[in-house]
Amino acid sequence: RDRPARPPPPAPTPIGGAGSQRLVQLLTRVADVHARRTTDSSVPLQDNLKALSAAVAQKELGERPRVVAAQLALVAQASPLGAGAYASVAALLVGHDSTTAPLFVEAAYDRFAKNCDAKNRHAAANALTYLCRLGAVGVADLASLDAILAKLDGALLAAALLRGGLPDAVVAPRLVSLKGDGLISLAVSTLKKGAVDAPLGQIDVDCDARASLPDNDFTMPDFDGNWPALQCEDPLLLSLVPDVVEAFKPGARWDGIVVGSKSDVAKQLAAIGEALPADSLKDVAASLISYASHSDEVLLDVLHAVLELCAVDEAKFAPQFATAIELFFRALDDDDAPTPLQQRRIALLFAHYLSNTKFVWPYWDYWTAVVDEDDDDAQKRFVREVLERCCRLAYLDRLKVALPEKLHALLPLGLSSVDFDENTPEELARRADLGELARAVDPPDDGADRTMVAIKFATLDDDAARAKAAIRALCSHTSSLTHLLAPLDDAQLAIALRNCCYDDEPVERALFDGVVSSLGGSPQHVVLYVDALLRRGIARPSAFIRWLFDGASAQYGASSLASSFAPLELLEVGIERALDAVAAARLA
């Protein structure tokens, strides 16, 4: 017997993802510090937020409140300086419809828990800040929020207490379990003096919804975020600055769309004075140095932030950065001096900064005093390390012109005068290849010949380091796929890469490592770029397949890429190019 078909179940209301692009644009424009400064500077923030909430409540909130709550949590996760403003927007929206309070709290907790599962430290810290701000403005229940804080420790808990705007009654009990050095110890001593004045855009809102949080079933990972304090005396900035850098630095999404930029990082850092009671960029510079000393992986991001800040407002930031470096230099003789590893990282950062500013430095004459010190003197070792790094980045003659003559004694002459002793055809060809690769990494000044460029590039450790440096430079053209692949169409460059990499498996592995470390945020770009390399004969398909399955490359072949899409796409590329090579061999 025919029965009428049952109607399909209603589609669940999305927690995140699909939603109004207009809403995201409104939220970003009004609550983001830098965007607010450039678009709505004539209107007070409080009026902006009230107007935004009224528009959203009228056009968006009634139809799909979960989407509104999810998108608000999503944009708050991406803006360390806007957490208070976004929480104020949520409180104003709850004022229009009090039944939506649990949705805002649930969406904020959902973002935090997902970022913990993904071990995304900076996004988790931003999402947690927003969640705490919901408690501060009366949307979330403080008791259930305290249950989440009780599961935290270390730098993440310090970030929540410093940036969450929570009352002393919630903060004080948590300080007992907060122990550590650097950022943590500085945060504890500051919080014991009273709550930190960090509005982050928050305004006075009359809201008392106090919605409870979901069951806190998240797993707290071991986040690496306890930066050394060094010369930074403001724990709030020491916590915020790394998250600003991480949130806005350039990268590629899973779908290949490029997000963030170096200028966005600089603009956000320059706008800190509008979000916090900060009088100058002094602590921003000190925080960047502290962050750079913590890990090799962030040195390039910090360097870009410093250079862009100098470009945005050199008259204000450059003197502050110079002061921060000088204070770091003077602290090398203290009992609690930075560790040798931290000194090496800052020497590398500083050398790259000098190479981008024509080696102009106001303290060169003062530093000449270290020449007369013993060789084991910490300050002398630091200056020698800086000059050695500079010699890897510029020609010796250029350095001698910029430095006081007394400092010439510390120049590592042997490193800077790499010679090509032989003039055999093989050596001349190798010299030409190095020149091609060097121009891809660091285009020479007008008038510099190929030999001098090759000498500079030859100071890198080996062919693997040169291949990785070259491929990272080539992968920096990520504005579009066309720009990304265009350099490989240069016949001379492609031949130089092939001569450097082909049939040398360690170098080929370094090449693949460089591609993934540069483009790993976009699996589609990785597949297409590796395919382009194999098609042009720059590396062997067999070497790529071994790299993909070898345990030594598990972090690339088995987790980073596999977490985004099936590694079969990469394997298919390797097999197809291997079959092409077999077919070509048969024809030959």
RODO-2510 file (C-alpha; in nm, 4 decimals, decimal comma):
residues 588
     n   res          X          Y          Z
     1     r     0,0000     0,0000     0,0000
     2     d     0,1362     0,3349    -0,1023
     3     r     0,2026     0,5669     0,1858
     4     p     0,2654     0,9397     0,1595
     5     a     0,6332     1,0180     0,1857
     6     r     0,7424     1,1722     0,5101
     7     p     0,8531     1,5325     0,4827
     8     p     1,2295     1,5763     0,5149
     9     p     1,3528     1,6851     0,8586
    10     p     1,4264     2,0539     0,8950
    11     a     1,7852     2,1495     0,8246
    12     p     1,9784     2,2212     1,1443
    13     t     2,0651     2,5801     1,2120
    14     p     2,4377     2,6188     1,1363
    15     i     2,6705     2,6895     1,4246
    16     g     2,9309     2,8460     1,1964
    17     g     3,0367     2,8733     0,8364
    18     a     2,7536     2,9947     0,6150
    19     g     2,6151     3,3346     0,6963
    20     s     2,5967     3,6941     0,5968
    21     q     2,9101     3,8396     0,4418
    22     r     2,7605     4,1813     0,5080
    23     l     2,7483     4,1037     0,8794
    24     v     3,1161     4,0082     0,8838
    25     q     3,2056     4,3288     0,7026
    26     l     3,0035     4,5355     0,9490
    27     l     3,1586     4,3645     1,2494
    28     t     3,5111     4,3978     1,1139
    29     r     3,4703     4,7600     1,0133
    30     v     3,3236     4,8843     1,3403
    31     a     3,5002     4,6729     1,6018
    32     d     3,8456     4,6357     1,4469
    33     v     4,0832     4,8959     1,5864
    34     h     4,2672     4,9989     1,2718
    35     a     3,9589     4,9852     1,0456
    36     r     3,7653     5,1972     1,2939
    37     r     4,0412     5,4551     1,2936
    38     t     4,0371     5,4884     0,9156
    39     t     3,6623     5,4669     0,8475
    40     d     3,4586     5,5872     1,1448
    41     s     3,7003     5,8038     1,3375
    42     s     3,4520     6,0916     1,3597
    43     v     3,1930     5,8784     1,5418
    44     p     3,2518     5,7610     1,9033
    45     l     3,2963     5,3865     1,9416
    46     q     2,9950     5,3569     2,1701
    47     d     2,7672     5,5099     1,9041
    48     n     2,9194     5,2850     1,6374
    49     l     2,8561     4,9685     1,8366
    50     k     2,4990     5,0670     1,9260
    51     a     2,4195     5,1489     1,5646
    52     l     2,5739     4,8181     1,4523
    53     s     2,3780     4,6129     1,7053
    54     a     2,0522     4,7850     1,6092
    55     a     2,1089     4,7105     1,2396
    56     v     2,2047     4,3482     1,3040
    57     a     1,9122     4,2933     1,5434
    58     q     1,6691     4,4306     1,2881
    59     k     1,7939     4,2446     0,9801
    60     e     1,9833     3,9357     1,1002
    61     l     1,9161     3,8350     1,4591
    62     g     1,5509     3,7326     1,4283
    63     e     1,6002     3,5091     1,1261
    64     r     1,9177     3,3223     1,2161
    65     p     2,0512     3,4032     1,5619
    66     r     2,2936     3,1089     1,5657
    67     v     2,4649     3,2339     1,2515
    68     v     2,4988     3,5817     1,4008
    69     a     2,6474     3,4374     1,7196
    70     a     2,8860     3,2106     1,5263
    71     q     3,0095     3,4873     1,3003
    72     l     3,0610     3,7211     1,5935
    73     a     3,2753     3,4555     1,7649
    74     l     3,4642     3,3922     1,4403
    75     v     3,5667     3,7539     1,3814
    76     a     3,6496     3,7955     1,7520
    77     q     3,8852     3,4979     1,7260
    78     a     4,0787     3,6805     1,4515
    79     s     4,1186     4,0153     1,6295
    80     p     4,3150     4,0254     1,9570
    81     l     4,2496     4,3994     1,9965
    82     g     3,8742     4,3846     1,9309
    83     a     3,7563     4,1306     2,1913
    84     g     3,5975     4,3911     2,4177
    85     a     3,4181     4,5596     2,1281
    86     y     3,2798     4,2289     1,9985
    87     a     3,1622     4,1303     2,3468
    88     s     2,9887     4,4681     2,3737
    89     v     2,8141     4,4005     2,0416
    90     a     2,6955     4,0645     2,1791
    91     a     2,5656     4,2300     2,4965
    92     l     2,3779     4,4936     2,2943
    93     l     2,2234     4,2216     2,0760
    94     v     2,1183     4,0246     2,3843
    95     g     1,9532     4,3444     2,5027
    96     h     1,7304     4,3264     2,1929
    97     d     1,6487     3,9565     2,2513
    98     s     1,7489     3,8034     2,5848
    99     t     1,6750     3,4479     2,4633
   100     t     1,9827     3,4608     2,2377
   101     a     2,2330     3,4883     2,5261
   102     p     2,2978     3,1095     2,5445
   103     l     2,3656     3,1079     2,1683
   104     f     2,6399     3,3707     2,1969
   105     v     2,7990     3,1895     2,4898
   106     e     2,7767     2,8518     2,3156
   107     a     2,9311     2,9896     1,9943
   108     a     3,2194     3,1512     2,1858
   109     y     3,2891     2,8331     2,3810
   110     d     3,2669     2,6272     2,0608
   111     r     3,5379     2,8398     1,8945
   112     f     3,7627     2,8100     2,1990
   113     a     3,7205     2,4315     2,2285
   114     k     3,7845     2,3770     1,8553
   115     n     4,1018     2,5833     1,8666
   116     c     4,2219     2,3831     2,1658
   117     d     4,1577     2,0602     1,9744
   118     a     4,3485     2,2023     1,6768
   119     k     4,6300     2,3192     1,9089
   120     n     4,6047     2,6666     1,7597
   121     r     4,7458     2,8731     2,0460
   122     h     4,6894     3,2266     1,9257
   123     a     4,3330     3,1583     1,8022
   124     a     4,2518     2,9815     2,1310
   125     a     4,3839     3,2793     2,3295
   126     n     4,1741     3,5223     2,1236
   127     a     3,8606     3,3064     2,1520
   128     l     3,9150     3,2712     2,5271
   129     t     3,9580     3,6483     2,5614
   130     y     3,6248     3,6998     2,3859
   131     l     3,4609     3,4373     2,6096
   132     c     3,5919     3,6122     2,9215
   133     r     3,4730     3,9463     2,7865
   134     l     3,1235     3,7987     2,7519
   135     g     3,1396     3,7330     3,1255
   136     a     3,2679     4,0840     3,1910
   137     v     2,9734     4,2466     3,0072
   138     g     2,7097     4,0219     3,1678
   139     v     2,6307     3,7826     2,8803
   140     a     2,8044     3,4754     3,0279
   141     d     2,7763     3,3402     3,3804
   142     l     3,0926     3,4067     3,5817
   143     a     3,0608     3,0885     3,7887
   144     s     3,0578     2,8582     3,4857
   145     l     3,3339     3,0683     3,3293
   146     d     3,5422     3,0178     3,6414
   147     a     3,5046     2,6415     3,5971
   148     i     3,6784     2,6739     3,2599
   149     l     3,9558     2,8917     3,4009
   150     a     4,0148     2,6272     3,6689
   151     k     4,1223     2,3813     3,3952
   152     l     4,3789     2,6219     3,2502
   153     d     4,7331     2,7031     3,3477
   154     g     5,0444     2,8650     3,2074
   155     a     5,0449     3,1332     2,9415
   156     l     4,6865     3,0701     2,8284
   157     l     4,5499     3,1338     3,1773
   158     a     4,7720     3,4417     3,2076
   159     a     4,6311     3,5737     2,8776
   160     a     4,2732     3,5203     2,9979
   161     l     4,3322     3,7003     3,3281
   162     l     4,5231     3,9873     3,1649
   163     r     4,2904     4,0433     2,8708
   164     g     3,9528     3,9143     2,9875
   165     g     3,8403     4,2203     3,1868
   166     l     3,7226     3,9921     3,4675
   167     p     3,6550     4,1228     3,8195
   168     d     3,9105     4,0713     4,0972
   169     a     3,6830     3,8147     4,2628
   170     v     3,7372     3,5828     3,9651
   171     v     4,1031     3,6694     3,8997
   172     a     4,2459     3,6441     4,2543
   173     p     4,1747     3,2705     4,3182
   174     r     4,3346     3,1755     3,9862
   175     l     4,6655     3,3476     4,0684
   176     v     4,7448     3,0786     4,3241
   177     s     4,7888     2,8156     4,0516
   178     l     4,9630     3,0477     3,8068
   179     k     5,3351     2,9788     3,8291
   180     g     5,6183     3,0238     3,5817
   181     d     5,8894     3,2533     3,4491
   182     g     5,8921     3,5331     3,1938
   183     l     5,5429     3,6381     3,0915
   184     i     5,3746     3,4379     3,3695
   185     s     5,5744     3,5792     3,6591
   186     l     5,5334     3,9309     3,5196
   187     a     5,1576     3,8737     3,4832
   188     v     5,1208     3,7463     3,8401
   189     s     5,3052     4,0424     3,9919
   190     t     5,0967     4,2846     3,7837
   191     l     4,7610     4,1182     3,8561
   192     k     4,8279     4,1100     4,2302
   193     k     4,8314     4,4899     4,2213
   194     g     4,4754     4,4935     4,0798
   195     a     4,2816     4,4388     3,7584
   196     v     4,4527     4,5353     3,4340
   197     d     4,2957     4,8313     3,2562
   198     a     4,2556     4,6891     2,9052
   199     p     3,9168     4,7780     2,7556
   200     l     3,9981     4,6355     2,4084
   201     g     3,7014     4,8365     2,2794
   202     q     3,4591     4,7346     2,5541
   203     i     3,1921     4,9902     2,6459
   204     d     2,9494     5,0155     2,9378
   205     v     2,6485     4,7962     2,8607
   206     d     2,3470     4,7204     3,0773
   207     c     2,3194     4,3420     3,0440
   208     d     2,2561     4,0763     3,3072
   209     a     2,1681     3,7660     3,1062
   210     r     2,4366     3,5470     3,2708
   211     a     2,3892     3,2457     3,0458
   212     s     2,5711     2,9315     3,1589
   213     l     2,8455     2,7775     2,9488
   214     p     2,8143     2,4261     2,8016
   215     d     2,9835     2,1375     2,9792
   216     n     3,3565     2,2136     2,9630
   217     d     3,4691     1,8938     2,7951
   218     f     3,7580     2,0524     2,6056
   219     t     4,1099     1,9155     2,6324
   220     m     4,3698     2,1683     2,7359
   221     p     4,6815     2,1153     2,5180
   222     d     5,0296     2,2152     2,6219
   223     f     5,0473     2,5513     2,4487
   224     d     5,3856     2,7092     2,3872
   225     g     5,3257     3,0724     2,4805
   226     n     5,5360     3,1631     2,7825
   227     w     5,7514     3,4292     2,6212
   228     p     6,0598     3,5550     2,8064
   229     a     6,0044     3,9038     2,9477
   230     l     6,3515     4,0439     2,8666
   231     q     6,3153     4,4257     2,8509
   232     c     5,9328     4,4294     2,8285
   233     e     5,7674     4,5528     3,1478
   234     d     5,4053     4,5263     3,0303
   235     p     5,2693     4,1684     3,0503
   236     l     4,9534     4,2670     2,8638
   237     l     5,1496     4,3721     2,5557
   238     l     5,3816     4,0754     2,5954
   239     s     5,0727     3,8553     2,5664
   240     l     4,8935     4,0531     2,2945
   241     v     5,1717     4,1349     2,0476
   242     p     5,2504     3,7714     1,9462
   243     d     4,8802     3,7059     1,8900
   244     v     4,8499     4,0174     1,6725
   245     v     5,1445     3,8968     1,4633
   246     e     5,0014     3,5459     1,4309
   247     a     4,6465     3,6633     1,3547
   248     f     4,7349     3,9054     1,0751
   249     k     5,0526     3,7656     0,9170
   250     p     5,0244     3,6633     0,5492
   251     g     4,9276     3,3078     0,4733
   252     a     4,7047     3,0873     0,2599
   253     r     4,3748     2,9351     0,3667
   254     w     4,2811     2,5729     0,3016
   255     d     4,1093     2,6811    -0,0234
   256     g     4,4134     2,8715    -0,1543
   257     i     4,2848     3,2221    -0,0783
   258     v     4,5610     3,4467     0,0549
   259     v     4,4767     3,6100     0,3873
   260     g     4,6592     3,8633     0,6017
   261     s     4,9519     4,0815     0,5041
   262     k     5,2652     4,2317     0,6544
   263     s     5,1074     4,5771     0,6419
   264     d     4,8033     4,4491     0,8365
   265     v     5,0332     4,3329     1,1151
   266     a     5,2042     4,6722     1,1312
   267     k     4,8785     4,8655     1,1254
   268     q     4,7341     4,6588     1,4085
   269     l     5,0478     4,7014     1,6178
   270     a     5,0503     5,0757     1,5471
   271     a     4,6864     5,0947     1,6604
   272     i     4,7584     4,9373     1,9994
   273     g     4,7696     5,2822     2,1578
   274     e     4,4020     5,3266     2,0699
   275     a     4,2942     4,9984     2,2275
   276     l     4,5133     5,0140     2,5381
   277     p     4,6371     5,2866     2,7738
   278     a     4,9804     5,2809     2,6089
   279     d     5,1713     5,6043     2,5619
   280     s     5,4263     5,4840     2,3103
   281     l     5,5493     5,1921     2,1014
   282     k     5,8350     5,1224     2,3421
   283     d     5,6795     4,8098     2,4883
   284     v     5,5601     4,6963     2,1445
   285     a     5,9226     4,6938     2,0266
   286     a     6,0350     4,5154     2,3448
   287     s     5,7537     4,2603     2,3071
   288     l     5,8558     4,1851     1,9483
   289     i     6,2144     4,1253     2,0591
   290     s     6,0962     3,8974     2,3407
   291     y     5,8764     3,7034     2,0984
   292     a     6,1600     3,6660     1,8456
   293     s     6,3974     3,5345     2,1128
   294     h     6,1566     3,2532     2,1934
   295     s     6,1579     3,0546     1,8686
   296     d     6,3411     3,0328     1,5354
   297     e     6,0118     2,9856     1,3512
   298     v     5,8823     3,3354     1,4273
   299     l     6,1959     3,5352     1,3394
   300     l     6,0833     3,6133     0,9856
   301     d     5,7354     3,7205     1,1012
   302     v     5,8846     3,9531     1,3629
   303     l     6,1314     4,0974     1,1106
   304     h     5,8469     4,1774     0,8708
   305     a     5,6499     4,3402     1,1541
   306     v     5,9474     4,5570     1,2538
   307     l     6,0235     4,6674     0,8979
   308     e     5,6586     4,7418     0,8215
   309     l     5,6216     4,9419     1,1428
   310     c     5,9224     5,1461     1,0376
   311     a     5,7580     5,2004     0,6995
   312     v     5,4248     5,3024     0,8569
   313     d     5,5768     5,5526     1,0974
   314     e     5,9559     5,5431     1,1002
   315     a     5,9918     5,8599     1,3086
   316     k     5,8009     5,6990     1,5953
   317     f     5,8891     5,3307     1,5833
   318     a     6,2514     5,3185     1,4619
   319     p     6,3867     5,5036     1,7722
   320     q     6,1830     5,2734     1,9992
   321     f     6,3217     4,9629     1,8298
   322     a     6,6751     5,1031     1,8547
   323     t     6,6217     5,1628     2,2264
   324     a     6,4887     4,8099     2,2774
   325     i     6,7908     4,6552     2,1013
   326     e     7,0270     4,8740     2,3016
   327     l     6,8615     4,7692     2,6302
   328     f     6,8932     4,4066     2,5210
   329     f     7,2627     4,4659     2,4472
   330     r     7,3244     4,6252     2,7874
   331     a     7,1449     4,3398     2,9655
   332     l     7,3959     4,0864     2,8297
   333     d     7,6286     4,1557     3,1242
   334     d     7,3542     4,1202     3,3874
   335     d     7,3191     3,8189     3,6140
   336     d     6,9836     3,7311     3,4533
   337     a     7,1123     3,7895     3,1002
   338     p     6,9330     3,6324     2,8016
   339     t     7,0437     3,2790     2,7227
   340     p     7,2987     3,2174     2,4443
   341     l     7,0222     3,0801     2,2212
   342     q     6,8118     3,3937     2,2740
   343     q     7,1154     3,6090     2,1976
   344     r     7,1774     3,4213     1,8730
   345     r     6,8168     3,4698     1,7593
   346     i     6,8187     3,8426     1,8319
   347     a     7,1566     3,8771     1,6576
   348     l     7,0032     3,7148     1,3483
   349     l     6,6935     3,9382     1,3675
   350     f     6,9066     4,2489     1,4139
   351     a     7,1398     4,1606     1,1258
   352     h     6,8458     4,1273     0,8879
   353     y     6,7052     4,4572     1,0148
   354     l     7,0398     4,6294     0,9492
   355     s     7,0642     4,4824     0,5987
   356     n     6,7249     4,6376     0,5200
   357     t     6,8165     4,9788     0,6636
   358     k     7,1586     5,0264     0,4979
   359     f     7,3346     4,9315     0,8257
   360     v     7,2496     5,2678     0,9806
   361     w     7,2608     5,2342     1,3588
   362     p     7,2833     5,5131     1,6194
   363     y     7,4870     5,3071     1,8680
   364     w     7,7750     5,1878     1,6485
   365     d     8,0220     5,4296     1,8104
   366     y     7,9137     5,3201     2,1570
   367     w     7,9585     4,9522     2,0644
   368     t     8,3202     5,0045     1,9570
   369     a     8,4161     4,9741     2,3260
   370     v     8,3656     4,5961     2,3102
   371     v     8,6654     4,5567     2,0774
   372     d     8,9008     4,5988     2,3743
   373     e     8,7178     4,3410     2,5885
   374     d     8,8145     3,9757     2,6296
   375     d     8,6915     3,7344     2,3662
   376     d     8,4563     3,5674     2,6150
   377     d     8,2811     3,8959     2,6954
   378     a     7,9063     3,8550     2,6280
   379     q     7,8637     4,1903     2,4559
   380     k     8,1651     4,1301     2,2324
   381     r     8,0323     3,7873     2,1353
   382     f     7,6967     3,9434     2,0480
   383     v     7,8501     4,2147     1,8283
   384     r     8,0698     3,9580     1,6535
   385     e     7,7649     3,7385     1,5928
   386     v     7,5724     4,0335     1,4464
   387     l     7,8572     4,1269     1,2134
   388     e     7,9033     3,7667     1,1023
   389     r     7,5350     3,7499     1,0104
   390     c     7,5626     4,0832     0,8301
   391     c     7,8481     3,9445     0,6213
   392     r     7,6128     3,6713     0,4998
   393     l     7,3646     3,9377     0,3868
   394     a     7,5854     4,2051     0,2270
   395     y     7,9240     4,2629     0,0691
   396     l     8,2211     4,3302     0,2900
   397     d     8,3024     4,6666     0,1295
   398     r     7,9521     4,7936     0,2000
   399     l     7,9817     4,6921     0,5652
   400     k     8,3162     4,8633     0,6074
   401     v     8,1706     5,1913     0,4826
   402     a     7,8813     5,1751     0,7336
   403     l     8,0838     5,0663     1,0402
   404     p     8,3269     5,2657     1,2525
   405     e     8,6807     5,1655     1,1628
   406     k     8,7439     5,0187     1,5068
   407     l     8,4706     4,7583     1,4548
   408     h     8,6427     4,6294     1,1394
   409     a     8,8548     4,4133     1,3686
   410     l     8,5453     4,2050     1,4507
   411     l     8,4452     4,1415     1,0902
   412     p     8,4755     3,7703     1,0014
   413     l     8,6888     3,8239     0,6942
   414     g     8,7185     3,4566     0,6078
   415     l     8,3419     3,4150     0,5839
   416     s     8,2953     3,7228     0,3711
   417     s     8,5614     3,6479     0,1130
   418     v     8,4455     3,3183    -0,0367
   419     d     8,6474     3,2667    -0,3552
   420     f     8,6046     3,0494    -0,6599
   421     d     8,9594     2,9242    -0,7074
   422     e     8,9028     2,7238    -1,0219
   423     n     8,7940     2,8456    -1,3619
   424     t     8,7111     2,5083    -1,5128
   425     p     8,3972     2,4852    -1,7315
   426     e     8,2218     2,2931    -1,4530
   427     e     8,3060     2,5576    -1,1929
   428     l     8,2014     2,8421    -1,4222
   429     a     7,8681     2,6679    -1,4865
   430     r     7,8151     2,6134    -1,1137
   431     r     7,8973     2,9787    -1,0505
   432     a     7,6322     3,0807    -1,3044
   433     d     7,3726     2,8546    -1,1391
   434     l     7,4441     3,0028    -0,7978
   435     g     7,4044     3,3484    -0,9448
   436     e     7,0623     3,2606    -1,0871
   437     l     6,9419     3,1172    -0,7544
   438     a     7,0841     3,4085    -0,5595
   439     r     6,8978     3,6586    -0,7722
   440     a     6,5730     3,4743    -0,6956
   441     v     6,6388     3,4939    -0,3211
   442     d     6,7836     3,8439    -0,2981
   443     p     6,7941     4,0457    -0,6222
   444     p     7,1281     4,2306    -0,6405
   445     d     7,1733     4,6031    -0,6647
   446     d     7,2214     4,7580    -1,0054
   447     g     7,5728     4,6975    -1,1326
   448     a     7,6464     4,3886    -0,9219
   449     d     7,7915     4,1123    -1,1360
   450     r     7,6991     3,7452    -1,1348
   451     t     8,0182     3,6361    -0,9620
   452     m     7,9659     3,8608    -0,6598
   453     v     7,6050     3,7464    -0,6264
   454     a     7,7177     3,3855    -0,6416
   455     i     7,9850     3,4484    -0,3769
   456     k     7,7212     3,5903    -0,1449
   457     f     7,4850     3,2972    -0,2024
   458     a     7,7693     3,0460    -0,1564
   459     t     7,8038     3,1494     0,2080
   460     l     7,4947     2,9407     0,2829
   461     d     7,5801     2,6070     0,4402
   462     d     7,5243     2,3642     0,1492
   463     d     7,3155     2,2943    -0,1600
   464     a     7,0195     2,1808     0,0535
   465     a     7,0134     2,5155     0,2375
   466     r     7,0455     2,7004    -0,0958
   467     a     6,7624     2,5003    -0,2528
   468     k     6,5343     2,5642     0,0446
   469     a     6,6173     2,9356     0,0472
   470     a     6,5521     2,9625    -0,3262
   471     i     6,2212     2,7762    -0,3205
   472     r     6,0932     2,9773    -0,0248
   473     a     6,1715     3,2974    -0,2111
   474     l     5,9944     3,1697    -0,5220
   475     c     5,6914     3,0596    -0,3174
   476     s     5,6546     3,4096    -0,1762
   477     h     5,4747     3,5079    -0,5009
   478     t     5,1387     3,3909    -0,3618
   479     s     4,9080     3,6683    -0,4830
   480     s     4,7716     3,4172    -0,7377
   481     l     4,8580     3,0774    -0,8814
   482     t     4,9791     3,2441    -1,2008
   483     h     5,2276     3,4589    -1,0057
   484     l     5,3320     3,1546    -0,8046
   485     l     5,4246     2,9452    -1,1092
   486     a     5,5581     3,2249    -1,3314
   487     p     5,9208     3,2185    -1,2008
   488     l     5,9495     2,8493    -1,2917
   489     d     5,8920     2,9431    -1,6569
   490     d     6,2267     3,1253    -1,6560
   491     a     6,4447     2,8756    -1,8409
   492     q     6,7731     2,9834    -1,6793
   493     l     6,6262     2,9684    -1,3298
   494     a     6,4633     2,6298    -1,3880
   495     i     6,7919     2,4886    -1,5203
   496     a     6,9819     2,6308    -1,2225
   497     l     6,7346     2,4681    -0,9824
   498     r     6,7619     2,1386    -1,1692
   499     n     7,1406     2,1431    -1,1607
   500     c     7,1275     2,2146    -0,7851
   501     c     6,8650     1,9537    -0,6936
   502     y     6,8209     1,6747    -0,9473
   503     d     6,9587     1,3329    -0,8565
   504     d     7,0743     1,4573    -0,5128
   505     e     6,8128     1,3209    -0,2727
   506     p     6,8987     1,5297     0,0382
   507     v     6,8721     1,8455    -0,1718
   508     e     6,5456     1,7263    -0,3317
   509     r     6,4047     1,6603     0,0151
   510     a     6,5040     2,0099     0,1237
   511     l     6,3262     2,1407    -0,1865
   512     f     6,0018     1,9611    -0,0944
   513     d     6,0353     2,0735     0,2686
   514     g     6,0645     2,4335     0,1506
   515     v     5,7514     2,4042    -0,0655
   516     v     5,5387     2,2650     0,2171
   517     s     5,6693     2,5044     0,4823
   518     s     5,5840     2,7952     0,2496
   519     l     5,2552     2,6731     0,1009
   520     g     5,1367     2,4188     0,3605
   521     g     4,8341     2,6341     0,4429
   522     s     4,7010     2,5654     0,0909
   523     p     4,7110     2,1964    -0,0070
   524     q     4,5910     2,2820    -0,3592
   525     h     4,8910     2,5094    -0,4115
   526     v     5,1259     2,2396    -0,2778
   527     v     4,9910     1,9817    -0,5241
   528     l     5,0097     2,2170    -0,8219
   529     y     5,3551     2,3483    -0,7311
   530     v     5,5059     2,0036    -0,6764
   531     d     5,3520     1,8953    -1,0082
   532     a     5,5186     2,1959    -1,1770
   533     l     5,8575     2,1077    -1,0251
   534     l     5,8350     1,7449    -1,1386
   535     r     5,7099     1,8372    -1,4883
   536     r     6,0103     2,0658    -1,5380
   537     g     6,2528     1,7957    -1,4274
   538     i     6,3771     1,9978    -1,1305
   539     a     6,3364     1,6966    -0,8998
   540     r     6,2736     1,3265    -0,9543
   541     p     5,9256     1,1706    -0,9045
   542     s     6,0884     0,8758    -0,7279
   543     a     6,2539     1,1080    -0,4748
   544     f     5,9216     1,2825    -0,4142
   545     i     5,7361     0,9564    -0,3519
   546     r     6,0053     0,8385    -0,1091
   547     w     5,9883     1,1760     0,0668
   548     l     5,6095     1,1468     0,0918
   549     f     5,6173     0,8059     0,2610
   550     d     5,9423     0,8194     0,4555
   551     g     5,9053     0,8528     0,8324
   552     a     6,1547     1,1394     0,8319
   553     s     5,8981     1,3525     0,6466
   554     a     5,5985     1,2320     0,8493
   555     q     5,5227     1,5839     0,9679
   556     y     5,4489     1,6742     0,6040
   557     g     5,3303     1,3576     0,4364
   558     a     5,1316     1,2104     0,7236
   559     s     4,9871     1,4938     0,9305
   560     s     5,0084     1,8508     0,8049
   561     l     4,8791     1,7781     0,4564
   562     a     4,6747     1,4700     0,5366
   563     s     4,4762     1,6689     0,7921
   564     s     4,3500     1,8928     0,5102
   565     f     4,2930     1,6432     0,2281
   566     a     4,3752     1,2874     0,1247
   567     p     4,7477     1,2491     0,0450
   568     l     4,6400     1,0429    -0,2557
   569     e     4,6399     1,3653    -0,4586
   570     l     5,0116     1,4069    -0,3941
   571     l     5,0769     1,0402    -0,4633
   572     e     4,8826     1,0666    -0,7898
   573     v     5,1040     1,3559    -0,9004
   574     g     5,4194     1,1575    -0,8243
   575     i     5,2968     0,8463    -1,0086
   576     e     5,1781     1,0409    -1,3158
   577     r     5,5115     1,2189    -1,3515
   578     a     5,6975     0,8897    -1,3012
   579     l     5,4918     0,7321    -1,5820
   580     d     5,5701     1,0329    -1,8020
   581     a     5,9412     0,9753    -1,7387
   582     v     5,9072     0,6057    -1,8283
   583     a     5,7224     0,6916    -2,1513
   584     a     5,9870     0,9476    -2,2444
   585     a     6,2631     0,6916    -2,1815
   586     r     6,0950     0,4408    -2,4125
   587     l     6,0691     0,6964    -2,6901
   588     a     6,4362     0,7794    -2,6507
***
